[in-house]
Every structure is written in C-alpha cells, then in structure tokens.
Amino acid sequence: MAFLEIENLHKTFGSNIALHHFDMKIERGEFITFLGPSGCGKTTVLRMIAGFESPTRGTIRLDGRDVMHLRTRQRKVGMVFQSYALFPNMTVAGNIGFGLRVAGRPEAEIRKRVDEMLALIKLPHLGDRYPWQMSGGQQQRVALARALAGKPQVLLLDEPLSALDAKIRISLRQDIRMLQRELGITSIFVTHDQEEALSISDRIVVMNEGRVEQVGTPSEIYNYPRTRFVASFVGTLNILTGHVVDPSAGKMAVDGQELITTQTLAPDDAGKKRMLALRPEAIVLEAPAPGRNTLAATVEDVSFLGAVVRIRARVQEAVISLDVFNDPNRRLPERGQPVALGFSHENLLVLEEGA
C-alpha cells in the first residue's frame, strides 16, 4: 500500500469541471511535482489533499487512513504558499511556532522546536526579526520552517518560488530538495516551471485541463513524452507529421523520406497519419549514415547565441530547430543551403493518437 493514495478524485465548480478522475499513488519520502499551465487543476489537487477544498467525489488516504472527513489540522500536512502568508505582526520565531501554540504544545517545547527550525533553514540569529525586515527568499524559508515545525507527514508546496527572482529561486529550490531528502518527508510541489520540475523531482505529474497527461521520472517525461502536450510543454520540441509505412519494422515517411522509430506500432497503424516529435539536441548536421535517420532539409535561419548557434531548417511544412556548440573553426551553413539532419532511431518519438 502506498503512503499517500488518491483515487478517482473529481472536482466541479458549478458547471465547470476542474479535475477529471485523478489517480495517484505516492510512496513515503517521494518528491512529486505537479506540472502544468495555470488552470490545469494542480493547485486544486493540492488544496484537496490539505483539506482546504472538498472533492466532488473520490478518496484520499494517508498512511492507510481515509482523511476525507478530517479537518486540515487533523491531516498532519504542512503547506507552503506562493505568497508566504506570514503574520506581519509576529516575529520570525512567532510565525514558526504559531501552529505549535495553536496545538497547545508546552512553551519550552515550542522554543526548542523553533530553534531547530531556524538552524535548519540557516537563519539561526534572525528569530527576533519581523517578516518586513527580511528578503523574499528569507521569508519563504520562514514559511517552510513553519510548515515543518509540526512534523507533518506530507509537505505541500504551492508554487513557493514564483514570487522570487531567478537567482534566489535556483538557490532556494536546491535547499528545499536538500531539506526534503534530509528529513525524508513526502512532498508535493506545484509549479508551471518545467526547469524546476525537472531539477528537483523524483516523479512528475504533467497536467492539462484537469487531466493527467503523463506520470514519470524527469528523464521519462523529457525523453519519452507520450502526448503532444507533454512533448511541447516540457522542453523545446520539433513536431513533424508522418505516415506509418511498415508498423512491424517501425518505418515512417515524412515528406516522402523514410525514417525508422524503435517505438512499438500497432499492426493496424499502416497508412495512418501520426504526429512525430524530435528534440533539438538529438539532431546533428551529418551525411547519411547506416543505422541513422536522415532528413533532407533547407536552412532558413542561423542565429548566433554565444556558446550556442541555433539553426532552423525547413522540411515540408515543418521548421526544425537544432542547436550546435559555437566553434570558431567550424563553418556554419548559410540560409538557403541544403543540409542533412541526422538523428538516431531511438530519438524519433511517435505520439499517441489524438494527443
């Protein structure tokens, strides 16, 4: 049995369906990220786990216990919000110890726990400060300490880094991941930032329009997207339209050019039109070679970006992007020049029908 089980979770607001049949099993100590655009349902799931929202139907079990009818404070979850949500009239120490005081813990125990949390977030000497006297990154560390002070079974983080500048975001997300591993706490992180999701997660749940598109490790989500949405939302992607020539051999055709994929195709796929995906970093400029796919294309644009040069080449109606490292001794192709785009059979991804 998984540590946190979510079964058939469904949520409607009037006639609007916010979440469609959400299922998820999360193991103890996992770091899970819900990734998707605004309005996809990821925060709705988080709020239902916390008890701030009631599902229209479905079940949530934590450590084998049904928590659907428990209040938020009874669920043993800690939550970090995007807006910090610190009490401005309380000191840092007061904010961190607030939940413990509400729970009626002894003052000596509260002081000890607050000191532990201040040390954990690397702000041991700032307990007497007020939130307005601290930077945004420091305030979010305090919010994290407050969520952890009560020793929750699950830590929920609702886009906690979105209000911070880029440099602080990178530093704080690394700290969050380090703390999560150190404490071994089951955590769910909500973001629309693909880089955040890829860099800190054990598994990623990609969501779109209230539905789960794909669940997998960062490597699986990025390298083997199942749907067009996942492929285009996570990273840069080239989309091609192809036709299945020989399903048993994985043969496809794009603009009359034969390509091979290692993905399994159904026997009745012969002749069907399928969407194909190809990551820019999987493509190189090279002459045709045995055991490799090759596409004949025409260069449309060459952009110098410093360490990287981005090349855009046209194949049929599609424009394919690829990046090459800047090498002063390398001659780059010119606009209008025919080129051969090479990539392995494994890198040609066939997306699910209707995706």
VOGU-3710 file (C-alpha; in Angstrom, 3 decimals, decimal comma):
1> mafleienlh> 0,000/0,000/0,000  1,303/3,443/-0,984  1,850/6,091/1,708  -0,498/8,595/0,016  -3,266/7,230/-2,221  -5,569/9,397/-4,315  -8,364/7,564/-6,097  -10,829/8,868/-8,678  -10,625/12,455/-7,425  -13,114/14,656/-9,236
11> ktfgsnialh> -13,942/18,321/-8,682  -16,529/20,614/-10,217  -17,242/24,289/-9,586  -20,793/24,728/-10,801  -20,801/23,578/-14,415  -17,020/23,834/-14,685  -15,060/20,595/-14,305  -11,772/21,476/-12,621  -10,475/17,921/-12,196  -11,245/14,701/-14,065
21> hfdmkierge> -10,747/11,341/-12,309  -7,331/11,992/-10,771  -5,487/8,853/-9,560  -2,071/8,830/-7,889  -0,039/6,635/-5,554  2,852/8,304/-3,747  5,427/6,388/-1,731  6,810/7,512/1,621  9,653/10,014/1,161  8,959/10,736/-2,524
31> fitflgpsgc> 9,232/14,217/-4,010  6,386/14,595/-6,503  5,818/17,622/-8,712  2,507/18,600/-10,311  3,469/20,429/-13,503  1,170/22,261/-15,886  -0,170/25,619/-17,067  -2,400/27,859/-14,966  -5,890/26,436/-14,541  -4,895/22,812/-15,200
41> gkttvlrmia> -6,052/21,600/-11,754  -2,721/21,096/-9,977  -3,402/23,518/-7,100  -6,947/22,146/-6,779  -5,494/18,683/-6,060  -3,088/20,159/-3,526  -5,866/22,030/-1,712  -7,986/18,884/-1,539  -5,097/16,918/-0,034  -4,686/19,690/2,544
51> gfesptrgti> -8,417/19,812/3,290  -8,989/23,363/2,046  -11,283/22,078/-0,723  -13,707/19,151/-0,711  -13,749/16,910/-3,786  -16,987/16,299/-5,620  -16,105/12,643/-5,326  -13,063/10,485/-4,743  -10,910/9,210/-1,899  -7,685/10,371/-0,247
61> rldgrdvmhl> -5,830/8,011/2,107  -2,750/8,959/4,094  -0,721/6,167/5,668  -3,686/3,821/5,271  -6,196/6,219/6,851  -9,083/7,854/4,983  -8,672/11,604/5,604  -11,640/12,807/3,582  -13,685/13,790/6,626  -10,812/15,196/8,686
71> rtrqrkvgmv> -10,171/18,905/9,140  -6,961/20,412/7,813  -5,253/20,489/11,210  -6,077/16,797/11,737  -4,486/15,627/8,476  -0,841/16,076/9,528  0,095/18,069/6,444  2,211/21,207/6,201  1,672/23,755/3,449  3,865/26,477/1,954
81> fqsyalfpnm> 2,063/29,115/-0,109  3,196/31,261/-3,007  2,544/34,483/-1,055  4,500/33,454/2,096  1,360/34,078/4,240  3,414/35,140/7,262  1,834/37,160/10,071  3,357/40,653/9,771  2,803/41,448/13,469  4,708/38,365/14,621
91> tvagnigfgl> 8,445/37,800/14,732  10,076/35,047/12,727  10,118/32,863/15,843  6,457/33,671/16,487  5,487/32,692/12,962  7,378/29,404/13,112  5,894/28,478/16,477  2,346/29,616/15,696  0,958/26,198/14,777  2,529/24,608/17,819
101> rvagrpeaei> 0,906/27,194/20,095  -2,477/26,603/18,483  -1,964/22,893/19,158  -1,338/23,684/22,837  2,270/22,496/22,998  4,337/23,477/26,068  6,293/26,723/25,683  9,651/25,032/26,338  8,945/22,501/23,574  7,943/25,310/21,221
111> rkrvdemlal> 11,135/27,272/21,842  13,254/24,185/21,269  11,466/23,322/18,034  11,678/26,912/16,767  15,429/26,934/17,381  15,738/23,640/15,474  13,793/25,071/12,546  15,828/28,290/12,465  19,007/26,227/12,299  17,503/24,014/9,605
121> iklphlgdry> 16,710/26,970/7,326  20,090/28,599/8,068  18,638/31,656/9,816  19,616/30,886/13,434  20,093/34,511/14,518  17,021/36,079/12,886  14,275/34,793/15,166  13,561/38,277/16,573  13,092/39,932/13,197  9,737/40,661/11,572
131> pwqmsggqqq> 8,814/39,498/8,055  9,004/43,032/6,621  12,658/43,200/7,718  13,599/40,183/5,564  14,105/39,448/1,873  11,593/37,410/-0,105  13,853/34,373/-0,057  14,266/34,605/3,717  10,516/34,967/4,206  9,869/31,843/2,173
141> rvalaralag> 12,418/29,956/4,270  10,459/31,022/7,356  7,228/29,825/5,729  8,923/26,489/5,028  10,112/26,233/8,653  6,596/26,978/9,900  5,165/24,210/7,704  7,755/21,735/9,009  7,607/22,734/12,681  4,676/20,470/13,471
151> kpqvllldep> 6,419/17,420/11,945  3,841/16,819/9,187  3,605/13,538/7,326  3,248/15,351/3,992  4,683/18,696/2,884  2,676/20,594/0,255  4,314/23,433/-1,684  2,085/25,597/-3,887  4,360/27,437/-6,343  6,533/28,628/-3,441
161> lsaldakiri> 9,241/30,147/-5,652  7,217/32,062/-8,239  7,474/35,426/-6,426  11,279/35,296/-6,234  13,913/36,418/-8,733  15,696/33,808/-10,834  18,923/33,520/-8,840  17,139/33,148/-5,484  14,698/30,640/-7,000  17,516/28,348/-8,069
171> slrqdirmlq> 19,214/28,544/-4,675  16,013/28,018/-2,678  14,748/25,110/-4,760  18,049/23,339/-4,169  17,692/23,986/-0,448  14,120/22,677/-0,439  15,224/19,473/-2,142  18,152/19,065/0,259  15,883/19,542/3,296  13,329/17,116/1,891
181> relgitsifv> 15,969/14,441/1,468  17,454/15,139/4,890  14,072/14,870/6,619  12,731/12,092/4,377  9,361/13,810/4,229  6,853/13,000/1,495  6,467/16,189/-0,551  4,241/17,501/-3,341  5,443/20,556/-5,234  3,228/22,550/-7,608
191> thdqeealsi> 4,771/24,593/-10,419  4,303/25,699/-14,017  8,081/25,961/-14,441  9,432/22,923/-16,296  13,027/23,558/-15,213  12,012/23,473/-11,547  10,101/20,260/-12,056  12,903/18,528/-13,933  15,622/19,569/-11,490  14,144/18,502/-8,139
201> sdrivvmneg> 11,533/15,784/-8,657  11,536/12,035/-8,148  8,453/11,889/-10,353  6,486/14,476/-12,313  2,731/14,557/-12,919  2,055/16,590/-16,070  -1,482/18,012/-16,031  -3,607/19,766/-18,624  -7,242/20,919/-18,449  -7,947/18,953/-15,286
211> rveqvgtpse> -6,488/15,692/-16,559  -3,255/13,803/-16,053  -1,325/13,667/-19,318  1,640/11,604/-18,081  3,376/10,484/-14,892  7,059/9,585/-14,852  10,580/10,409/-13,765  12,092/13,645/-15,115  14,063/11,605/-17,653  10,951/9,724/-18,809
221> iynyprtrfv> 8,867/12,891/-19,099  11,511/14,742/-21,088  12,919/11,959/-23,250  9,785/9,867/-23,807  6,705/12,129/-23,824  3,546/10,232/-24,681  1,384/13,104/-25,866  1,889/16,217/-27,955  1,051/18,401/-24,967  3,731/16,832/-22,752
231> asfvgtlnil> 6,291/16,952/-25,530  5,666/20,625/-26,276  5,193/21,797/-22,673  8,355/20,170/-21,338  11,325/21,483/-23,274  11,679/22,627/-26,867  10,253/20,262/-29,437  10,087/19,746/-33,180  6,749/18,345/-34,386  6,509/16,535/-37,714
241> tghvvdpsag> 3,625/14,871/-39,499  4,389/11,382/-40,741  2,669/8,300/-42,107  3,174/4,741/-40,966  4,671/2,649/-43,782  5,543/-0,638/-42,082  4,428/-0,963/-38,415  6,381/-4,167/-37,782  9,657/-2,515/-38,848  8,865/0,867/-37,307
251> kmavdgqeli> 9,066/2,536/-40,723  7,577/6,031/-41,121  7,542/8,500/-44,002  7,930/12,280/-43,745  7,799/14,301/-46,941  8,481/11,087/-48,866  11,602/10,380/-46,791  11,790/7,105/-44,877  12,509/7,198/-41,145  12,645/4,472/-38,528
261> ttqtlapdda> 11,452/4,544/-34,926  12,155/1,974/-32,236  8,718/2,522/-30,707  6,177/-0,277/-30,986  3,481/0,414/-33,564  0,186/-1,454/-33,819  -0,312/-3,645/-36,919  -3,393/-1,650/-37,937  -1,387/1,616/-37,900  -0,268/1,035/-41,500
271> gkkrmlalrp> -1,128/4,068/-43,623  -2,195/6,174/-40,630  -1,039/9,724/-40,091  0,885/10,157/-36,823  2,498/13,084/-35,076  6,247/12,691/-34,572  8,431/14,502/-32,034  12,145/15,225/-32,170  14,206/17,113/-29,585  16,608/19,762/-30,991
281> eaivleapap> 19,582/18,357/-29,081  19,059/14,941/-30,710  19,804/16,344/-34,191  23,210/16,845/-35,796  24,333/18,059/-39,213  25,830/14,996/-40,852  25,925/12,975/-44,036  23,605/9,949/-44,223  24,976/7,028/-42,202  23,912/3,384/-41,786
291> grntlaatve> 21,700/2,815/-38,761  20,760/6,504/-38,526  17,763/8,516/-39,672  18,423/11,322/-42,127  16,152/14,136/-43,257  16,971/16,371/-46,198  16,184/19,976/-45,308  16,901/23,568/-46,297  18,392/26,106/-43,894  16,055/29,010/-43,153
301> dvsflgavvr> 17,944/30,841/-40,440  21,177/30,739/-38,400  21,240/32,620/-35,077  24,422/33,201/-33,066  23,608/32,962/-29,336  27,089/32,968/-27,850  28,021/29,495/-26,696  25,316/28,010/-28,931  24,311/28,537/-32,546  20,657/27,846/-33,354
311> irarvqeavi> 19,858/26,579/-36,833  16,341/26,445/-38,281  15,780/24,202/-41,293  12,610/23,513/-43,265  11,253/20,073/-44,091  7,949/20,155/-45,946  5,608/22,341/-43,861  7,642/21,953/-40,667  10,552/24,044/-39,434  13,081/22,048/-37,413
321> sldvfndpnr> 15,322/23,703/-34,832  18,673/22,327/-33,746  21,496/23,740/-31,635  25,218/23,297/-32,204  28,041/24,464/-29,955  29,880/27,543/-31,109  33,209/26,557/-32,651  35,218/29,381/-34,305  36,878/26,809/-36,563  33,616/25,346/-37,773
331> rlpergqpva> 31,924/26,618/-40,892  28,224/27,089/-40,356  25,600/26,540/-43,072  24,096/29,546/-44,812  20,470/30,454/-45,491  19,053/28,508/-48,417  21,727/25,797/-48,172  20,563/22,158/-48,332  21,621/20,110/-45,307  21,220/16,594/-43,946
341> lgfshenllv> 19,757/16,319/-40,452  20,862/13,144/-38,690  19,423/11,515/-35,568  19,111/8,034/-34,093  16,118/5,756/-34,468  15,533/5,961/-30,696  15,149/9,740/-30,834  12,185/9,696/-33,213  9,138/9,681/-30,951  5,657/8,711/-32,140
351> leega> 2,999/10,476/-30,093  -0,236/8,867/-29,020  -3,172/9,266/-31,385  -5,459/12,146/-30,575  -2,857/13,611/-28,209
//
